[in-house]
Amino acid sequence: MNTASDARNSHPYAGMWITEDGHVRHELLPNGRYVEARGSREGAYKGRYEVSGDHIEYWDDTGFTADGDFIDGVLHHGGMILYRDGQKPAQ
């Protein structure tokens, strides 16, 4: 069974990333897969991801691709800003 702390220990960016309003949630699983929820739609998108340095590439199971960058502990992806576990870093 994987827990949030197991995920963080396996990869520095694995875990839950959430927009400030909570509408979009990316769970980066330690096995290189992700699950994205949008609003009440859990599992709206699923696929695989790879991280190289602070850059992330996504490949949705339907063939859609996307990318993003981790900057100062924040995920910038597709015009959205996602925070680890929905928590803004201290300024």
N, C-alpha and C positions, 0 to 999 in steps of 0.2 A: 504494500500500500504506500503510495507517495503522499507526502504531506507538503505543505508550503515550504517548510524549512528544508526538507529533502531537496526540493526543486532548486532553492537558492544555493544549496551546497554543491549541486551538480553542475551548474552553469551560472555565471554571475547575472545573466539577464532572464533566466527561467523564473516563472512565477506569474502573478496576475498584474496586468497593466490596465488602467481604467481612465477614461476621460473624466474631466472635472465634474461634469453633470451626471456621470455614471451610465450614460446611454450606451457607450461602446466599451466592451471588455475583451481584452486579449489575454488568454491564458497560454503562456509559452511553456510547454511541457518539457521536462528534461530529456525526453527521447527525440527531440527535434520536430515534434508535431505541435500544432497550435489549434485552439478552438476560439472562435470569436463569437461573442454574443452582442446583439443589438437590441436595446430596449428589452421587451419581454421575450424576445426570440433567442432562446438559448441555442447554441450550436448553429448559429446562422451560417457561419463559414468554418470550414476545417481544412487543414492542409499541413504542409511541412514548412519549416523555416531553417535558415542557416545564418549564423552570425559570423562576421569577419571583422575583428576589431570592434568598432562601435557602429557598424552598419549591419542591418538585417534585411534579408531577402525572403519574401513569402511566395509560396506556390500553392494556391488554393486547389483542392481536389477537383474542381470544375475546370481548371486550366487558367484561371485568372492569376496574374502576378502583380506583386507590389513590393515596395521597399520602404525603408525608414532608417533613421539614425538615432542613436542614444546620445544625447548631449546633456552633460551635467546631471545625470541621473533621471532624465526625462526622455520618453520615446516620442519622436516626431515622425508621424506616419500619415501619409495621404491627407495632409492639411489638418490633421488632428494632433493634439498633444495628450499623451497618456502618461499617467503617474503610477509608479509601483504601488499596488494595493490601493490606488485612489488617493494617495497622500502626496500633497505638494511638498517638495523639498523645502527645507528652511532657507529663507532668503538672507 
